[in-house]
Amino acid sequence: MRQIPEEYLVKREQDIQEAEGIFVHTPSSFALDNLFYIRLEALYTCGPRYEVKRSGLNSFLMFYIKEGELLFEYEGRSFVAHKKDIVILDCMKPQRYQALTRTSFYWFHFDGSASRAYFEHFKENRGIHFQNTRGMEEHFVLIHDLMRSGCPDEGIMSVHIHRIMALLFSSVGTGGTPSDIVARARVYMDAHYMEKLSAEQIAEASRVSPSHLFRLFRKETGLTPYAYLTNVRMEHAMKMLLNTSYTVEEIADYCAFCSSANFIRAFRQSTGVTPRKYRKLISGITSAAP
């Protein structure tokens, strides 16, 4: 690992007033195949003439804004990231970002493990701009210290990157607590999963239209209301398979799967085995009961 001299940075990127980095890391073959890893990382303080335009770089780029404002233009839309905001970009896509005032921010280029899957999920469900995150700066500080050390532990670095992605995924620390609408929908489905619920019934309990509930529920949870309801039913069905002697048909009926065939199909899709096989495997029974 080496630090690129500041005079090189100033020549390439204008108005970098202070720079801790760039720190460069070459990931091991194990990290490339199995871990999250970082290639470049720095802490910048920039003036309003700082601007970057690029595309075609095979990497993801994450920002954490310490102070100030960064204007982003990405995939046809513009937005401004403020203090405590996090932004994630796919650098293969055309992008432009610019400091609007004196701005300090951590940034790192990363890839590996589930980076693509996380990014696509964020892009589809929650967007790439996370506003007013809470308690997240410490992870960027720890990553910065690791990179600055000159010999970062790749396992620990991967854990910190994954921690950031997982927290963004679950909205913990992002101010993204479920809305009252989504909370009402979840409470209603948790209590009435054994009934044959329609989209209209769930939406009525949530006091919104079915289309509005669908959009909001998916945005906040990453699931449709129906997918969430199916998961609730599946969890209760698994408990009944383990803790009761009810037949598959009785469990399917109790958990409102419409038919045992529908239950078996959904269960196999979720676990890879049929309900009867699951019951035998978990209980340690290797032969059919008399």
BAVO-407329 format. One record per atom (N, C-alpha, C): x, y, z; atom name. Coordinates in steps of 0.05 Angstrom, whole numbers, m for minus. Example, Ala and Ser with C-alpha at 12.3 -4.5 7.8 and 13.67 -1.06 7.14 Angstrom:
residues 2
(site (264; m114; 156); N);
(site (246; m90; 156); CA);
(site (264; m66; 156); C);
(site (257; m45; 142); N);
(site (273; m21; 143); CA);
(site (258; 1; 157); C);
This chain:
residues 290
(site (17; m24; 0); N);
(site (0; 0; 0); CA);
(site (18; 25; 0); C);
(site (8; 46; m13); N);
(site (23; 71; m14); CA);
(site (3; 94; m15); C);
(site (13; 117; m7); N);
(site (m4; 141; m8); CA);
(site (6; 158; m31); C);
(site (m13; 166; m48); N);
(site (m6; 183; m71); CA);
(site (m1; 211; m62); C);
(site (22; 223; m70); N);
(site (29; 250; m61); CA);
(site (8; 270; m68); C);
(site (4; 289; m50); N);
(site (m17; 309; m53); CA);
(site (m13; 326; m79); C);
(site (12; 331; m87); N);
(site (16; 347; m110); CA);
(site (4; 333; m135); C);
(site (4; 306; m135); N);
(site (m9; 292; m157); CA);
(site (m39; 296; m157); C);
(site (m51; 296; m134); N);
(site (m80; 299; m132); CA);
(site (m88; 327; m141); C);
(site (m74; 347; m132); N);
(site (m81; 374; m139); CA);
(site (m79; 378; m169); C);
(site (m60; 365; m182); N);
(site (m57; 368; m210); CA);
(site (m81; 355; m225); C);
(site (m90; 333; m214); N);
(site (m112; 319; m228); CA);
(site (m139; 329; m220); C);
(site (m144; 337; m196); N);
(site (m170; 346; m187); CA);
(site (m167; 373; m173); C);
(site (m182; 393; m183); N);
(site (m179; 420; m173); CA);
(site (m192; 424; m146); C);
(site (m180; 443; m131); N);
(site (m192; 453; m107); CA);
(site (m194; 432; m84); C);
(site (m176; 413; m83); N);
(site (m173; 396; m60); CA);
(site (m156; 411; m40); C);
(site (m169; 421; m19); N);
(site (m155; 438; 1); CA);
(site (m139; 422; 21); C);
(site (m150; 399; 30); N);
(site (m137; 381; 48); CA);
(site (m143; 352; 39); C);
(site (m123; 334; 42); N);
(site (m127; 307; 33); CA);
(site (m112; 288; 52); C);
(site (m126; 269; 64); N);
(site (m114; 246; 78); CA);
(site (m117; 222; 60); C);
(site (m98; 216; 43); N);
(site (m99; 196; 22); CA);
(site (m93; 210; m4); C);
(site (m94; 196; m26); N);
(site (m108; 171; m30); CA);
(site (m91; 148; m20); C);
(site (m104; 129; m5); N);
(site (m91; 104; 3); CA);
(site (m100; 82; m16); C);
(site (m80; 67; m25); N);
(site (m84; 47; m46); CA);
(site (m80; 19; m35); C);
(site (m97; 1; m42); N);
(site (m94; m27; m32); CA);
(site (m99; m46; m55); C);
(site (m82; m67; m57); N);
(site (m85; m88; m77); CA);
(site (m97; m113; m62); C);
(site (m122; m120; m67); N);
(site (m134; m142; m52); CA);
(site (m121; m169; m60); C);
(site (m121; m187; m40); N);
(site (m110; m214; m45); CA);
(site (m130; m229; m62); C);
(site (m121; m252; m72); N);
(site (m139; m269; m88); CA);
(site (m163; m279; m72); C);
(site (m158; m284; m46); N);
(site (m180; m293; m29); CA);
(site (m200; m271; m26); C);
(site (m191; m246; m21); N);
(site (m209; m224; m19); CA);
(site (m225; m219; m44); C);
(site (m212; m221; m67); N);
(site (m225; m217; m93); CA);
(site (m248; m237; m96); C);
(site (m244; m262; m87); N);
(site (m264; m283; m91); CA);
(site (m285; m284; m69); C);
(site (m279; m274; m45); N);
(site (m297; m279; m23); CA);
(site (m305; m256; m6); C);
(site (m291; m233; m6); N);
(site (m296; m212; 13); CA);
(site (m304; m186; m1); C);
(site (m314; m167; 15); N);
(site (m315; m139; 6); CA);
(site (m287; m129; 8); C);
(site (m279; m112; m11); N);
(site (m252; m101; m10); CA);
(site (m252; m73; m21); C);
(site (m231; m58; m13); N);
(site (m227; m30; m21); CA);
(site (m201; m28; m37); C);
(site (m202; m13; m58); N);
(site (m178; m8; m74); CA);
(site (m166; 20; m68); C);
(site (m184; 40; m66); N);
(site (m176; 68; m61); CA);
(site (m193; 80; m39); C);
(site (m181; 97; m23); N);
(site (m196; 110; m1); CA);
(site (m183; 136; 7); C);
(site (m198; 155; 16); N);
(site (m187; 181; 25); CA);
(site (m208; 197; 40); C);
(site (m198; 217; 54); N);
(site (m214; 237; 67); CA);
(site (m206; 264; 54); C);
(site (m226; 277; 40); N);
(site (m220; 301; 26); CA);
(site (m234; 325; 39); C);
(site (m222; 348; 38); N);
(site (m235; 373; 43); CA);
(site (m231; 390; 18); C);
(site (m253; 398; 5); N);
(site (m252; 410; m21); CA);
(site (m267; 437; m22); C);
(site (m258; 454; m40); N);
(site (m272; 480; m45); CA);
(site (m292; 477; m68); C);
(site (m306; 499; m74); N);
(site (m328; 497; m94); CA);
(site (m319; 493; m123); C);
(site (m293; 494; m128); N);
(site (m284; 488; m155); CA);
(site (m277; 458; m159); C);
(site (m281; 442; m138); N);
(site (m276; 413; m140); CA);
(site (m299; 401; m156); C);
(site (m291; 385; m177); N);
(site (m311; 372; m194); CA);
(site (m299; 348; m207); C);
(site (m314; 326; m208); N);
(site (m305; 301; m221); CA);
(site (m327; 292; m241); C);
(site (m318; 284; m265); N);
(site (m335; 272; m285); CA);
(site (m321; 246; m294); C);
(site (m336; 224; m295); N);
(site (m325; 199; m304); CA);
(site (m346; 180; m312); C);
(site (m338; 158; m325); N);
(site (m354; 135; m331); CA);
(site (m336; 112; m339); C);
(site (m346; 88; m338); N);
(site (m330; 65; m348); CA);
(site (m310; 53; m329); C);
(site (m312; 61; m303); N);
(site (m294; 50; m283); CA);
(site (m308; 26; m269); C);
(site (m296; 3; m270); N);
(site (m309; m21; m258); CA);
(site (m305; m21; m228); C);
(site (m322; m6; m214); N);
(site (m319; m3; m185); CA);
(site (m344; 10; m175); C);
(site (m350; 6; m149); N);
(site (m370; 21; m135); CA);
(site (m356; 42; m118); C);
(site (m370; 65; m114); N);
(site (m358; 87; m99); CA);
(site (m378; 96; m78); C);
(site (m368; 98; m53); N);
(site (m385; 106; m31); CA);
(site (m374; 131; m18); C);
(site (m393; 150; m12); N);
(site (m386; 175; 1); CA);
(site (m400; 177; 28); C);
(site (m386; 190; 47); N);
(site (m399; 199; 72); CA);
(site (m392; 228; 76); C);
(site (m412; 245; 77); N);
(site (m408; 274; 79); CA);
(site (m404; 282; 108); C);
(site (m381; 293; 115); N);
(site (m376; 302; 142); CA);
(site (m387; 331; 146); C);
(site (m381; 348; 127); N);
(site (m390; 376; 127); CA);
(site (m394; 385; 98); C);
(site (m413; 404; 95); N);
(site (m416; 416; 69); CA);
(site (m436; 402; 51); C);
(site (m433; 406; 25); N);
(site (m453; 396; 6); CA);
(site (m439; 386; m20); C);
(site (m447; 363; m30); N);
(site (m438; 354; m56); CA);
(site (m462; 351; m75); C);
(site (m460; 363; m98); N);
(site (m481; 360; m119); CA);
(site (m474; 336; m136); C);
(site (m493; 318; m140); N);
(site (m489; 294; m157); CA);
(site (m508; 295; m181); C);
(site (m497; 287; m204); N);
(site (m513; 282; m228); CA);
(site (m507; 253; m236); C);
(site (m529; 237; m236); N);
(site (m525; 208; m240); CA);
(site (m550; 197; m253); C);
(site (m547; 184; m276); N);
(site (m569; 171; m290); CA);
(site (m593; 189; m294); C);
(site (m588; 213; m303); N);
(site (m610; 231; m310); CA);
(site (m623; 246; m287); C);
(site (m612; 244; m263); N);
(site (m624; 260; m241); CA);
(site (m602; 273; m225); C);
(site (m610; 295; m212); N);
(site (m591; 310; m196); CA);
(site (m601; 311; m167); C);
(site (m583; 310; m148); N);
(site (m590; 313; m120); CA);
(site (m566; 323; m105); C);
(site (m571; 335; m81); N);
(site (m550; 346; m65); CA);
(site (m548; 329; m39); C);
(site (m524; 320; m33); N);
(site (m518; 306; m9); CA);
(site (m507; 325; 12); C);
(site (m519; 324; 36); N);
(site (m512; 342; 58); CA);
(site (m497; 326; 80); C);
(site (m491; 340; 102); N);
(site (m478; 328; 125); CA);
(site (m492; 303; 134); C);
(site (m477; 282; 139); N);
(site (m486; 256; 149); CA);
(site (m500; 239; 127); C);
(site (m500; 249; 102); N);
(site (m512; 233; 80); CA);
(site (m491; 213; 70); C);
(site (m502; 191; 59); N);
(site (m486; 171; 46); CA);
(site (m495; 168; 17); C);
(site (m477; 166; m2); N);
(site (m484; 162; m30); CA);
(site (m467; 139; m41); C);
(site (m480; 122; m57); N);
(site (m466; 99; m70); CA);
(site (m470; 101; m100); C);
(site (m448; 99; m115); N);
(site (m449; 101; m144); CA);
(site (m437; 76; m157); C);
(site (m448; 68; m180); N);
(site (m435; 49; m197); CA);
(site (m419; 64; m217); C);
(site (m393; 62; m216); N);
(site (m375; 80; m232); CA);
(site (m374; 72; m261); C);
(site (m387; 50; m269); N);
(site (m389; 44; m297); CA);
(site (m408; 64; m311); C);
(site (m427; 75; m295); N);
(site (m446; 94; m306); CA);
(site (m435; 122; m306); C);
(site (m443; 139; m326); N);
(site (m434; 167; m326); CA);
(site (m442; 181; m300); C);
(site (m424; 196; m289); N);
(site (m430; 210; m264); CA);
(site (m415; 236; m263); C);
(site (m426; 254; m248); N);
(site (m413; 280; m242); CA);
(site (m419; 288; m214); C);
(site (m399; 297; m199); N);
(site (m404; 307; m172); CA);
(site (m386; 331; m168); C);
(site (m397; 350; m152); N);
(site (m384; 376; m149); CA);
(site (m390; 387; m121); C);
(site (m369; 399; m108); N);
(site (m373; 412; m83); CA);
(site (m387; 439; m87); C);
(site (m408; 444; m71); N);
(site (m422; 469; m73); CA);
(site (m412; 490; m54); C);
(site (m397; 481; m34); N);
(site (m385; 498; m14); CA);
(site (m361; 483; m3); C);
(site (m347; 493; 17); N);
(site (m325; 478; 28); CA);
(site (m336; 453; 41); C);
(site (m327; 430; 31); N);
(site (m340; 405; 37); CA);
(site (m319; 384; 45); C);
(site (m324; 369; 67); N);
(site (m307; 347; 75); CA);
(site (m322; 321; 72); C);
(site (m309; 301; 61); N);
(site (m323; 275; 58); CA);
(site (m303; 253; 56); C);
(site (m311; 230; 67); N);
(site (m297; 205; 63); CA);
(site (m307; 193; 36); C);
(site (m289; 179; 22); N);
(site (m297; 164; m1); CA);
(site (m280; 139; m4); C);
(site (m291; 118; m15); N);
(site (m275; 95; m22); CA);
(site (m287; 80; m46); C);
(site (m269; 69; m63); N);
(site (m277; 52; m84); CA);
(site (m276; 23; m74); C);
(site (m298; 9; m78); N);
(site (m300; m18; m67); CA);
(site (m313; m37; m86); C);
(site (m312; m63; m80); N);
(site (m325; m84; m96); CA);
(site (m324; m109; m81); C);
(site (m332; m131; m94); N);
(site (m330; m158; m82); CA);
(site (m355; m167; m68); C);
(site (m355; m192; m60); N);
(site (m377; m205; m45); CA);
(site (m404; m198; m57); C);
(site (m422; m186; m42); N);
(site (m449; m180; m51); CA);
(site (m452; m151; m59); C);
(site (m431; m138; m67); N);
(site (m432; m109; m73); CA);
(site (m453; m103; m95); C);
(site (m452; m118; m117); N);
(site (m472; m114; m138); CA);
(site (m500; m119; m129); C);
(site (m504; m140; m114); N);
(site (m531; m147; m105); CA);
(site (m542; m125; m86); C);
(site (m526; m115; m67); N);
(site (m534; m93; m50); CA);
(site (m540; m68; m66); C);
(site (m523; m61; m85); N);
(site (m527; m37; m100); CA);
(site (m553; m38; m116); C);
(site (m558; m60; m130); N);
(site (m582; m63; m146); CA);
(site (m607; m62; m128); C);
(site (m605; m74; m104); N);
(site (m628; m73; m86); CA);
(site (m633; m44; m77); C);
(site (m612; m29; m70); N);
(site (m615; m2; m62); CA);
(site (m627; 15; m84); C);
(site (m616; 11; m108); N);
(site (m625; 27; m131); CA);
(site (m655; 22; m137); C);
(site (m663; m3; m135); N);
(site (m691; m10; m142); CA);
(site (m711; m2; m120); C);
(site (m702; m4; m95); N);
(site (m721; m2; m73); CA);
(site (m718; 24; m56); C);
(site (m694; 34; m52); N);
(site (m691; 56; m33); CA);
(site (m674; 79; m45); C);
(site (m663; 75; m68); N);
(site (m646; 95; m80); CA);
(site (m617; 93; m70); C);
(site (m600; 109; m82); N);
(site (m571; 109; m76); CA);
(site (m563; 131; m58); C);
(site (m582; 148; m49); N);
(site (m576; 171; m32); CA);
(site (m590; 166; m5); C);
(site (m575; 163; 16); N);
(site (m585; 158; 43); CA);
(site (m581; 183; 59); C);
(site (m603; 195; 68); N);
(site (m602; 221; 81); CA);
(site (m601; 219; 111); C);
(site (m586; 238; 123); N);
(site (m585; 241; 152); CA);
(site (m581; 215; 167); C);
(site (m560; 200; 159); N);
(site (m555; 175; 172); CA);
(site (m544; 180; 200); C);
(site (m550; 161; 218); N);
(site (m542; 165; 246); CA);
(site (m523; 143; 255); C);
(site (m502; 151; 268); N);
(site (m483; 132; 279); CA);
(site (m467; 117; 258); C);
(site (m466; 127; 234); N);
(site (m452; 113; 212); CA);
(site (m423; 123; 208); C);
(site (m417; 147; 217); N);
(site (m391; 158; 211); CA);
(site (m369; 141; 223); C);
(site (m374; 128; 246); N);
(site (m353; 112; 259); CA);
(site (m342; 90; 241); C);
(site (m360; 79; 224); N);
(site (m351; 58; 206); CA);
(site (m332; 68; 184); C);
(site (m337; 93; 175); N);
(site (m319; 105; 155); CA);
(site (m293; 113; 168); C);
(site (m294; 121; 193); N);
(site (m269; 128; 208); CA);
(site (m252; 103; 211); C);
(site (m265; 81; 219); N);
(site (m250; 56; 223); CA);
(site (m238; 46; 197); C);
(site (m253; 48; 175); N);
(site (m242; 40; 149); CA);
(site (m219; 58; 141); C);
(site (m222; 84; 146); N);
(site (m200; 103; 140); CA);
(site (m175; 97; 156); C);
(site (m178; 90; 181); N);
(site (m155; 83; 198); CA);
(site (m142; 57; 188); C);
(site (m158; 38; 180); N);
(site (m147; 13; 169); CA);
(site (m130; 18; 144); C);
(site (m142; 34; 126); N);
(site (m128; 40; 101); CA);
(site (m102; 56; 106); C);
(site (m104; 74; 125); N);
(site (m81; 92; 131); CA);
(site (m59; 76; 144); C);
(site (m65; 53; 157); N);
(site (m45; 38; 171); CA);
(site (m24; 26; 153); C);
(site (m30; 24; 127); N);
(site (m11; 13; 108); CA);
(site (m12; m17; 104); C);
(site (m26; m31; 122); N);
(site (m28; m60; 120); CA);
(site (m54; m69; 132); C);
(site (m77; m63; 119); N);
(site (m103; m68; 131); CA);
(site (m109; m98; 133); C);
(site (m123; m106; 153); N);
(site (m133; m133; 156); CA);
(site (m157; m135; 137); C);
(site (m155; m152; 117); N);
(site (m176; m153; 96); CA);
(site (m202; m164; 108); C);
(site (m200; m182; 127); N);
(site (m225; m192; 139); CA);
(site (m239; m171; 154); C);
(site (m225; m156; 171); N);
(site (m237; m134; 186); CA);
(site (m248; m113; 168); C);
(site (m233; m106; 147); N);
(site (m243; m86; 128); CA);
(site (m269; m95; 115); C);
(site (m270; m120; 107); N);
(site (m294; m131; 95); CA);
(site (m318; m129; 114); C);
(site (m313; m135; 140); N);
(site (m334; m134; 160); CA);
(site (m345; m105; 162); C);
(site (m328; m85; 162); N);
(site (m337; m57; 164); CA);
(site (m354; m49; 140); C);
(site (m345; m57; 116); N);
(site (m360; m50; 92); CA);
(site (m387; m64; 93); C);
(site (m387; m90; 100); N);
(site (m412; m104; 102); CA);
(site (m431; m92; 123); C);
(site (m419; m83; 145); N);
(site (m435; m71; 166); CA);
(site (m450; m46; 155); C);
(site (m435; m30; 140); N);
(site (m448; m6; 128); CA);
(site (m471; m14; 110); C);
(site (m466; m34; 92); N);
(site (m486; m42; 73); CA);
(site (m510; m54; 87); C);
(site (m505; m70; 108); N);
(site (m527; m83; 122); CA);
(site (m544; m63; 137); C);
(site (m531; m43; 149); N);
(site (m546; m22; 163); CA);
(site (m563; m5; 144); C);
(site (m552; 1; 120); N);
(site (m568; 15; 100); CA);
(site (m591; m3; 90); C);
(site (m586; m28; 88); N);
(site (m606; m47; 79); CA);
(site (m630; m48; 98); C);
(site (m623; m48; 124); N);
(site (m644; m51; 144); CA);
(site (m655; m24; 154); C);
(site (m643; m2; 144); N);
(site (m650; 25; 152); CA);
(site (m643; 32; 180); C);
(site (m629; 14; 195); N);
(site (m620; 21; 222); CA);
(site (m599; 43; 220); C);
(site (m603; 64; 235); N);
(site (m584; 86; 235); CA);
(site (m587; 106; 212); C);
(site (m608; 101; 195); N);
(site (m612; 119; 172); CA);
(site (m636; 137; 175); C);
(site (m648; 137; 198); N);
(site (m673; 152; 202); CA);
(site (m696; 140; 186); C);
(site (m692; 115; 177); N);
(site (m712; 103; 160); CA);
(site (m730; 84; 175); C);
(site (m740; 92; 198); N);
(site (m759; 75; 213); CA);
(site (m785; 73; 197); C);
(site (m798; 50; 199); N);
(site (m822; 46; 184); CA);
(site (m843; 67; 190); C);
(site (m857; 75; 169); N);
(site (m878; 95; 172); CA);
(site (m902; 82; 187); C);
(site (m920; 99; 196); N);
(site (m944; 89; 209); CA);
(site (m960; 72; 191); C);
(site (m961; 79; 165); N);
(site (m976; 63; 146); CA);
(site (m965; 35; 144); C);
(site (m939; 32; 140); N);
(site (m927; 6; 138); CA);
(site (m929; m9; 164); C);
(site (m926; 5; 186); N);
(site (m928; m8; 212); CA);
(site (m956; m20; 217); C);
(site (m977; m4; 209); N);
(site (m1004; m14; 212); CA);
(site (m1009; m39; 194); C);
(site (m998; m39; 170); N);
(site (m1001; m61; 152); CA);
(site (m988; m86; 163); C);
(site (m964; m83; 175); N);
(site (m950; m106; 186); CA);
(site (m964; m117; 210); C);
(site (m974; m100; 227); N);
(site (m988; m109; 251); CA);
(site (m1013; m124; 243); C);
(site (m1027; m114; 223); N);
(site (m1052; m126; 214); CA);
(site (m1046; m154; 202); C);
(site (m1026; m156; 185); N);
(site (m1019; m182; 173); CA);
(site (m1009; m202; 194); C);
(site (m993; m192; 214); N);
(site (m983; m210; 235); CA);
(site (m1006; m222; 251); C);
(site (m1028; m206; 254); N);
(site (m1050; m215; 270); CA);
(site (m1071; m232; 255); C);
(site (m1072; m228; 228); N);
(site (m1093; m241; 212); CA);
(site (m1082; m259; 190); C);
(site (m1057; m268; 194); N);
(site (m1045; m284; 172); CA);
(site (m1060; m310; 166); C);
(site (m1076; m320; 186); N);
(site (m1090; m345; 182); CA);
(site (m1117; m341; 166); C);
(site (m1122; m316; 159); N);
(site (m1146; m310; 144); CA);
(site (m1138; m305; 114); C);
(site (m1157; m309; 97); N);
(site (m1153; m304; 68); CA);
(site (m1156; m274; 63); C);
(site (m1133; m260; 65); N);
(site (m1133; m231; 63); CA);
(site (m1131; m222; 34); C);
(site (m1145; m200; 28); N);
(site (m1142; m188; 1); CA);
(site (m1125; m163; 4); C);
(site (m1116; m153; m18); N);
(site (m1100; m128; m18); CA);
(site (m1117; m105; m8); C);
(site (m1143; m105; m14); N);
(site (m1161; m84; m5); CA);
(site (m1164; m85; 25); C);
(site (m1166; m108; 37); N);
(site (m1169; m110; 66); CA);
(site (m1144; m99; 81); C);
(site (m1121; m107; 71); N);
(site (m1096; m97; 83); CA);
(site (m1094; m67; 80); C);
(site (m1100; m57; 57); N);
(site (m1098; m28; 52); CA);
(site (m1119; m13; 70); C);
(site (m1142; m24; 73); N);
(site (m1163; m11; 89); CA);
(site (m1153; m10; 118); C);
(site (m1141; m31; 128); N);
(site (m1130; m31; 155); CA);
(site (m1108; m11; 158); C);
(site (m1094; m5; 136); N);
(site (m1072; 14; 136); CA);
(site (m1081; 43; 130); C);
(site (m1106; 46; 123); N);
(site (m1119; 72; 118); CA);
(site (m1108; 86; 93); C);
(site (m1101; 70; 73); N);
(site (m1092; 81; 47); CA);
(site (m1102; 64; 25); C);
(site (m1098; 72; 0); N);
(site (m1106; 56; m23); CA);
(site (m1087; 32; m27); C);
(site (m1096; 11; m40); N);
(site (m1078; m12; m45); CA);
(site (m1053; m5; m60); C);
(site (m1055; 13; m81); N);
(site (m1032; 20; m97); CA);
(site (m1012; 36; m80); C);
(site (m1022; 54; m63); N);
(site (m1004; 70; m47); CA);
(site (m990; 52; m26); C);
(site (m1004; 34; m14); N);
(site (m992; 15; 5); CA);
(site (m971; m2; m9); C);
(site (m976; m11; m33); N);
(site (m957; m28; m47); CA);
(site (m931; m13; m51); C);
(site (m933; 12; m61); N);
(site (m909; 28; m67); CA);
(site (m893; 33; m41); C);
(site (m907; 42; m20); N);
(site (m894; 50; 4); CA);
(site (m882; 26; 19); C);
(site (m897; 4; 19); N);
(site (m888; m21; 33); CA);
(site (m863; m31; 20); C);
(site (m863; m31; m7); N);
(site (m839; m41; m21); CA);
(site (m815; m23; m17); C);
(site (m820; 3; m17); N);
(site (m798; 22; m14); CA);
(site (m785; 19; 14); C);
(site (m801; 15; 34); N);
(site (m791; 14; 62); CA);
(site (m780; m13; 70); C);
(site (m791; m35; 59); N);
(site (m784; m61; 68); CA);
(site (m769; m78; 47); C);
(site (m771; m69; 22); N);
(site (m760; m85; 0); CA);
(site (m778; m108; m8); C);
(site (m801; m111; 4); N);
(site (m820; m132; m2); CA);
(site (m847; m120; m10); C);
(site (m863; m135; m25); N);
(site (m891; m128; m29); CA);
(site (m906; m137; m4); C);
(site (m930; m125; 0); N);
(site (m946; m135; 23); CA);
(site (m952; m165; 21); C);
(site (m957; m175; m4); N);
(site (m963; m203; m7); CA);
(site (m939; m220; 0); C);
(site (m915; m212; m8); N);
(site (m891; m227; m1); CA);
(site (m886; m227; 29); C);
(site (m891; m204; 42); N);
(site (m888; m203; 71); CA);
(site (m908; m222; 85); C);
(site (m933; m222; 75); N);
(site (m954; m240; 86); CA);
(site (m946; m269; 82); C);
(site (m936; m276; 59); N);
(site (m927; m303; 54); CA);
(site (m905; m312; 73); C);
(site (m886; m293; 78); N);
(site (m865; m299; 97); CA);
(site (m875; m304; 125); C);
(site (m894; m288; 134); N);
(site (m907; m292; 160); CA);
(site (m920; m319; 162); C);
(site (m935; m326; 141); N);
(site (m949; m352; 141); CA);
(site (m928; m375; 141); C);
(site (m907; m371; 126); N);
(site (m886; m392; 125); CA);
(site (m873; m396; 152); C);
(site (m867; m375; 166); N);
(site (m855; m377; 192); CA);
(site (m873; m392; 212); C);
(site (m899; m386; 211); N);
(site (m917; m400; 229); CA);
(site (m920; m429; 220); C);
(site (m920; m435; 195); N);
(site (m921; m462; 185); CA);
(site (m897; m478; 194); C);
(site (m874; m466; 193); N);
(site (m850; m480; 202); CA);
(site (m851; m487; 231); C);
(site (m861; m468; 247); N);
(site (m864; m473; 276); CA);
(site (m883; m496; 281); C);
(site (m905; m497; 266); N);
(site (m924; m519; 269); CA);
(site (m913; m546; 261); C);
(site (m897; m546; 240); N);
(site (m884; m571; 231); CA);
(site (m865; m581; 253); C);
(site (m852; m563; 267); N);
(site (m833; m572; 287); CA);
(site (m845; m578; 314); C);
(site (m867; m564; 321); N);
(site (m877; m565; 348); CA);
(site (m904; m578; 351); C);
(site (m916; m587; 329); N);
(site (m943; m600; 331); CA);
(site (m942; m625; 314); C);
(site (m964; m640; 317); N);
(site (m967; m665; 300); CA);
(site (m988; m660; 279); C);
(site (m995; m635; 273); N);
(site (m1014; m630; 252); CA);
(site (m1003; m639; 225); C);
(site (m1021; m648; 208); N);
(site (m1013; m657; 181); CA);
(site (m1006; m633; 164); C);
(site (m993; m638; 142); N);
(site (m987; m617; 123); CA);
(site (m1012; m604; 113); C);
(site (m1033; m619; 108); N);
(site (m1059; m608; 99); CA);
(site (m1071; m590; 120); C);
(site (m1070; m598; 146); N);
(site (m1081; m582; 167); CA);
(site (m1065; m556; 170); C);
(site (m1039; m557; 168); N);
(site (m1023; m533; 171); CA);
(site (m1028; m514; 148); C);
(site (m1030; m525; 123); N);
(site (m1036; m508; 100); CA);
(site (m1062; m494; 103); C);
(site (m1082; m507; 114); N);
(site (m1108; m495; 118); CA);
(site (m1107; m474; 140); C);
(site (m1093; m480; 162); N);
(site (m1092; m461; 185); CA);
(site (m1078; m436; 176); C);
(site (m1057; m438; 160); N);
(site (m1040; m415; 152); CA);
(site (m1050; m402; 127); C);
(site (m1074; m410; 118); N);
(site (m1087; m396; 95); CA);
(site (m1071; m398; 69); C);
(site (m1060; m421; 64); N);
(site (m1046; m425; 38); CA);
(site (m1064; m434; 16); C);
(site (m1090; m433; 20); N);
(site (m1110; m440; 0); CA);
(site (m1112; m470; m5); C);
(site (m1089; m483; m9); N);
(site (m1090; m512; m13); CA);
(site (m1063; m523; m4); C);
(site (m1063; m549; 1); N);
(site (m1038; m562; 9); CA);
(site (m1017; m561; m14); C);
(site (m1027; m563; m39); N);
(site (m1009; m562; m62); CA);
(site (m995; m535; m63); C);
(site (m1010; m514; m58); N);
(site (m999; m487; m58); CA);
(site (m978; m484; m35); C);
(site (m985; m495; m12); N);
(site (m967; m494; 11); CA);
(site (m941; m508; 5); C);
(site (m943; m533; m6); N);
(site (m919; m549; m12); CA);
(site (m902; m535; m32); C);
(site (m914; m523; m52); N);
(site (m899; m509; m73); CA);
(site (m884; m485; m61); C);
(site (m898; m470; m45); N);
(site (m885; m446; m32); CA);
(site (m863; m455; m13); C);
(site (m868; m476; 2); N);
(site (m849; m486; 22); CA);
(site (m823; m496; 8); C);
(site (m827; m511; m14); N);
(site (m804; m521; m29); CA);
(site (m788; m498; m41); C);
(site (m802; m478; m50); N);
(site (m788; m455; m62); CA);
(site (m772; m440; m41); C);
(site (m782; m440; m16); N);
(site (m768; m425; 5); CA);
(site (m745; m441; 17); C);
(site (m749; m467; 21); N);
(site (m729; m484; 35); CA);
(site (m714; m504; 18); C);
(site (m725; m510; m5); N);
(site (m712; m530; m22); CA);
(site (m722; m558; m18); C);
(site (m739; m562; 3); N);
(site (m751; m589; 8); CA);
(site (m780; m586; 14); C);
(site (m794; m609; 14); N);
(site (m823; m609; 20); CA);
(site (m827; m606; 50); C);
(site (m851; m598; 59); N);
(site (m856; m596; 88); CA);
(site (m851; m622; 103); C);
(site (m859; m645; 91); N);
(site (m854; m671; 105); CA);
(site (m825; m677; 107); C);
(site (m810; m672; 86); N);
(site (m781; m676; 87); CA);
(site (m767; m658; 107); C);
(site (m777; m633; 108); N);
(site (m766; m614; 127); CA);
(site (m770; m624; 156); C);
(site (m795; m633; 161); N);
(site (m801; m643; 188); CA);
(site (m783; m666; 196); C);
(site (m779; m684; 177); N);
(site (m762; m708; 183); CA);
(site (m733; m699; 187); C);
(site (m723; m682; 170); N);
(site (m695; m674; 172); CA);
(site (m689; m659; 198); C);
(site (m707; m640; 206); N);
(site (m702; m625; 230); CA);
(site (m705; m642; 255); C);
(site (m724; m661; 254); N);
(site (m728; m677; 278); CA);
(site (m708; m700; 280); C);
(site (m693; m705; 258); N);
(site (m674; m727; 258); CA);
(site (m686; m753; 250); C);
(site (m711; m754; 241); N);
(site (m724; m778; 233); CA);
(site (m715; m784; 204); C);
(site (m703; m807; 199); N);
(site (m692; m813; 173); CA);
(site (m710; m833; 158); C);
(site (m730; m844; 171); N);
(site (m748; m862; 157); CA);
(site (m776; m853; 162); C);
(site (m794; m861; 145); N);
(site (m822; m853; 147); CA);
(site (m834; m863; 172); C);
(site (m851; m847; 185); N);
(site (m865; m856; 209); CA);
(site (m886; m877; 202); C);
(site (m892; m895; 220); N);
(site (m912; m916; 215); CA);
(site (m939; m904; 212); C);
